[in-house]
């Protein structure tokens, strides 16, 4: 029924009842029997099945009343829903305009439903837009608060740093001034004898210059320390590039020349202590191009061994040794304070010997972070 008419039963019956009351005798003319049946169906819907005990008596001469009551009683126990269906069907048979009437109300209902949905959609979009604007405003507010907070923190940090540096400067200058007070006073007295005011101006200038020179030297030391730290962190990524030179030992890193290279470069640094370093070139054509590490007890091992053999054997042994050139003599380097680096152009085919000499240290082992590479 709803699929055909577009309304639920209750709503469709309400339209039918209104149409009957408004249009009967105007838009259509139903027969006497049809009117009796329509009225009886309406009473069945409104009051249920006919009950003579609850309905008032109708006069004997009230023909219309008796006919209506008889028609109502004929419906028996018909349900309310069935009565509404029969009312609609009968009215539709009585008047063909009823279907047009319902169709127009259906269109009106659909239009109202469409407008309702459009209004709901409009309100939903407005609500979403309002929420979006609120969220954006809240986001801007939080961002602004965060920006102000960061600015305040940065301002406070800068001010704290300024005060710290100022306090540090005063402490350093006080220490420096105590060391140079007599020297600067004597110098100022020589430059401006008898003029105390000019002497004080000159002393302050000298103290400021001395402080600036000290801070420049301190900065250079700190920069070198940072460079060493960065270098070590990078070298530590390759475990083979970190070697330990035990106390009293000499470690030799053998680096064969490469057929595609023309220069050898080396860089190294140590932890906390210096170490001896030198470079030699061994004139030997090594088929192996891999870098290797060799450890000996001291740089004098070979000399001690040679003292225990005859001069003839010594000469024979030296004749079999490859020729060795000293490139960089071995001496102690302060490579714990800065990264030590150097390079050498290939003199020919052979093997470079990088010697890390800790033979002078009887108590401490040294960790060496090194890197070697070639270029064209």
C-alpha positions in Angstrom: 0.0 0.0 0.0 2.8 2.4 0.9 4.7 1.6 -2.3 1.6 2.4 -4.4 0.4 5.6 -2.6 3.7 6.8 -1.1 2.2 7.1 2.4 1.9 4.9 5.4 -1.6 3.6 6.3 -2.3 6.0 9.1 -1.2 9.0 7.0 -3.1 7.8 3.9 -6.3 7.2 5.8 -6.0 10.7 7.3 -5.8 12.1 3.7 -8.7 10.0 2.6 -10.9 11.1 5.5 -10.0 14.8 4.9 -10.8 14.4 1.2 -14.1 12.8 2.0 -15.1 15.5 4.4 -14.0 18.4 2.2 -15.0 17.1 -1.3 -18.1 14.9 -0.8 -21.0 16.6 -2.5 -18.6 19.0 -4.3 -15.8 17.3 -6.2 -17.7 14.0 -6.3 -21.1 12.6 -5.4 -21.2 9.2 -3.7 -24.3 7.0 -3.6 -26.3 6.6 -0.4 -24.9 3.1 0.1 -21.3 4.2 -0.4 -21.8 7.0 2.2 -23.2 4.5 4.6 -20.3 2.2 4.1 -17.7 5.0 4.4 -19.3 6.3 7.6 -19.4 2.8 9.1 -15.7 2.2 8.2 -14.8 5.5 9.9 -16.7 4.4 13.1 -15.0 1.1 13.0 -11.6 2.9 12.8 -12.6 5.4 15.5 -14.5 3.3 18.0 -13.9 -0.4 17.0 -16.6 -3.0 16.4 -20.2 -2.1 17.0 -21.4 -2.8 20.6 -25.1 -2.2 21.2 -24.5 -2.0 25.0 -22.3 1.1 24.7 -24.0 2.8 21.8 -27.0 5.0 22.4 -30.4 4.0 21.1 -31.6 5.3 17.8 -35.2 6.3 17.3 -37.5 4.0 15.3 -38.2 6.6 12.8 -34.5 7.6 12.4 -34.0 5.8 9.1 -30.5 7.2 8.5 -29.3 6.4 12.0 -30.6 2.9 11.8 -29.1 2.3 8.3 -25.7 3.5 9.5 -25.9 1.4 12.7 -26.8 -1.7 10.6 -23.9 -1.0 8.2 -21.5 -0.6 11.1 -22.7 -3.8 12.7 -22.2 -5.6 9.4 -18.5 -5.0 9.6 -18.3 -7.4 12.6 -14.8 -7.7 14.2 -12.9 -6.1 11.3 -9.6 -4.7 12.6 -8.8 -1.0 12.6 -6.1 -1.4 10.0 -8.4 -3.4 7.7 -11.1 -0.8 8.1 -8.7 2.0 7.1 -7.6 0.0 4.0 -11.3 -0.6 3.0 -12.1 3.1 3.5 -9.2 4.1 1.2 -10.2 1.5 -1.5 -13.9 2.4 -1.4 -13.1 6.1 -1.6 -10.8 5.6 -4.6 -13.6 3.6 -6.3 -16.1 6.4 -5.6 -13.9 9.2 -6.9 -11.0 9.0 -9.4 -9.9 12.5 -8.2 -8.8 10.9 -4.9 -5.6 9.4 -6.5 -4.7 12.8 -8.0 -5.3 14.4 -4.6 -3.0 11.9 -2.9 -0.4 12.3 -5.7 -0.3 16.1 -5.2 0.2 15.6 -1.4 2.9 13.0 -2.2 4.7 15.6 -4.3 4.2 18.2 -1.6 5.5 15.7 1.0 8.5 14.9 -1.2 9.2 18.6 -1.6 9.0 19.1 2.1 11.2 16.1 2.8 13.7 17.4 0.2 13.6 20.9 1.8 14.0 19.3 5.2 17.0 17.3 4.1 18.5 20.3 2.3 18.0 22.3 5.5 19.6 19.5 7.6 22.5 19.4 5.1 22.8 23.2 5.2 22.8 23.2 9.0 25.3 20.2 9.0 27.7 22.1 6.7 27.3 25.3 8.7 28.0 23.3 11.9 31.0 21.6 10.2 32.3 25.0 9.0 31.7 26.5 12.5 33.6 23.6 14.0 36.4 23.9 11.4 36.7 27.7 12.1 36.8 27.0 15.8 39.5 24.4 15.4 41.5 26.7 13.2 41.1 29.5 15.7 42.1 27.1 18.5 45.1 25.9 16.4 46.1 29.5 15.7 45.7 30.3 19.4 47.8 27.4 20.5 50.5 28.1 17.8 50.6 31.7 18.9 50.9 30.7 22.6 53.6 28.2 21.6 55.4 30.9 19.6 55.2 33.4 22.5 56.4 30.6 24.9 59.4 29.8 22.6 60.2 33.5 22.2 60.0 33.9 26.0 62.2 30.9 26.5 64.7 32.0 23.9 64.7 35.5 25.4 65.3 34.1 28.9 67.9 31.7 27.6 69.7 34.6 25.8 69.6 36.7 28.9 70.8 33.9 31.1 73.6 33.2 28.6 74.5 36.9 28.5 74.7 37.0 32.3 76.7 33.8 32.4 79.1 35.0 29.8 79.4 38.4 31.6 80.0 36.6 34.9 82.5 34.3 33.2 84.2 37.3 31.6 84.5 39.0 35.0 85.9 35.9 36.6 88.4 35.3 33.8 89.4 39.0 33.7 89.9 39.0 37.4 92.2 36.0 37.2 94.1 37.5 34.2 94.3 40.9 35.8 95.8 39.5 39.0 98.6 37.9 36.8 99.3 41.1 34.8 98.6 43.8 37.4 102.2 44.7 38.2 103.4 44.4 34.6 100.6 46.6 33.2 100.9 49.2 36.0 104.6 49.5 35.3 104.0 49.9 31.5 101.3 52.5 32.0 103.5 54.5 34.4 106.2 54.5 31.7 103.8 55.7 29.0 102.0 58.3 31.1 104.3 59.3 34.1 102.4 61.3 36.7 99.0 61.0 34.8 97.0 58.6 36.9 93.8 59.0 34.8 95.5 58.1 31.5 97.4 55.2 33.2 94.0 53.7 34.3 92.6 54.1 30.8 95.6 52.3 29.3 95.6 49.6 31.9 91.9 48.9 31.1 92.7 48.7 27.3 95.6 46.3 27.9 93.4 44.1 30.2 90.7 44.0 27.5 93.2 43.1 24.8 94.8 40.4 27.0 91.3 39.0 27.6 90.4 38.9 23.9 93.7 37.1 23.1 93.1 34.6 25.8 89.6 33.9 24.6 90.8 33.5 21.0 93.3 30.9 22.0 90.7 29.1 24.2 88.3 29.0 21.2 90.9 27.5 19.0 91.6 24.8 21.5 87.9 24.1 21.9 87.5 24.0 18.1 90.4 21.5 17.8 88.8 19.3 20.5 85.5 19.3 18.7 87.3 18.3 15.4 88.9 15.4 17.2 85.6 14.3 18.7 83.9 14.4 15.3 86.8 12.6 13.7 86.8 9.8 16.3 83.1 9.3 16.0 83.3 8.9 12.3 86.3 6.6 12.5 84.7 4.4 15.1 82.1 3.3 12.6 84.8 1.1 11.1 86.3 -1.2 13.8 89.4 -1.9 11.7 90.3 1.8 11.8 90.8 1.8 15.6 94.0 0.1 16.8 95.5 -0.3 20.3 99.2 0.3 20.7 100.3 -1.5 23.9 102.9 -0.1 26.3 106.4 -0.5 24.8 105.0 -1.5 21.4 105.3 -0.3 17.9 102.5 -0.9 15.5 103.2 -0.7 11.7 100.4 -0.1 9.3 101.4 -1.4 5.8 99.7 0.4 3.0 100.6 -0.8 -0.6 100.5 1.7 -3.4 97.5 1.5 -5.7 97.8 1.4 -9.4 95.1 4.0 -9.8 96.6 6.4 -7.2 99.4 8.9 -7.1 99.1 10.3 -3.6 98.7 8.8 -0.1 96.9 10.7 2.6 96.8 9.8 6.3 94.9 11.2 9.3 95.0 10.1 12.9 94.2 11.1 16.5 94.5 9.5 20.0 92.8 9.5 23.3 94.3 11.8 26.0 98.0 11.1 25.3 100.5 11.7 22.5 102.2 9.0 20.4 105.3 8.7 18.2 104.6 8.6 14.4 106.7 8.3 11.3 106.3 7.2 7.6 108.7 5.0 5.6 108.5 3.7 2.0 109.5 0.2 1.3 110.6 -0.4 -2.3 108.9 -3.7 -2.9 106.4 -4.8 -5.5 103.6 -6.3 -3.4 100.9 -8.1 -5.3 98.6 -7.6 -2.2 96.9 -4.2 -2.1 95.2 -4.8 1.3 96.2 -2.6 4.3 97.7 -4.8 7.1 98.7 -4.1 10.7 101.9 -5.5 12.4 102.9 -5.3 16.0 106.5 -5.4 17.4 107.8 -5.0 20.9 109.9 -1.9 20.0 111.6 -0.1 17.2 114.9 -1.6 18.3 113.9 -5.3 18.0 115.7 -5.7 14.7 118.8 -3.9 15.9 119.0 -6.2 19.0 118.6 -9.3 16.8 121.4 -8.1 14.4 123.8 -7.7 17.4 123.6 -11.4 18.0 124.5 -12.5 14.5 127.8 -12.3 12.6 128.7 -9.5 10.3 128.6 -11.9 7.3 125.1 -13.1 8.2 124.1 -9.4 8.8 125.3 -8.4 5.4 123.5 -11.3 3.8 120.3 -10.5 5.6 120.5 -6.8 4.7 121.1 -7.6 1.1 117.8 -9.6 1.0 115.9 -6.7 2.7 113.9 -4.4 0.4 115.3 -0.8 0.2 113.6 1.5 2.8 113.3 5.3 2.6 112.4 7.5 5.5 109.6 9.9 4.4 108.6 11.4 7.8 110.9 10.7 10.8 109.4 9.1 13.9 108.8 11.6 16.7 106.1 12.2 19.2 102.9 14.0 18.0 100.3 15.8 20.1 97.6 14.1 18.2 95.4 14.0 21.4 95.0 17.8 21.0 94.3 17.9 17.2 93.9 15.6 14.2 97.3 15.0 12.7 97.2 14.7 8.9 99.7 14.5 6.0 100.2 13.3 2.5 103.0 12.1 0.2 103.3 11.6 -3.6 104.0 8.1 -4.7 107.8 7.8 -5.5 107.0 4.5 -7.3 105.5 1.1 -6.6 106.0 -0.2 -3.1 104.5 -0.2 0.4 104.1 2.7 2.8 104.9 1.9 6.5 103.0 4.1 9.0 104.6 3.5 12.3 102.8 4.3 15.6 105.5 4.2 18.2 104.6 3.7 21.9 108.0 2.2 22.9 108.8 5.1 25.2 105.6 4.5 27.3 106.2 1.8 30.0 102.7 2.2 31.6 100.1 3.3 29.1 98.5 1.7 26.0 97.3 4.2 23.4 94.2 4.0 21.2 94.8 5.3 17.7 92.0 6.3 15.3 93.4 6.5 11.8 92.4 6.7 8.2 94.5 6.2 5.0 93.4 6.8 1.4 94.8 7.5 -2.0 94.0 10.0 -4.7 95.0 10.4 -8.3 
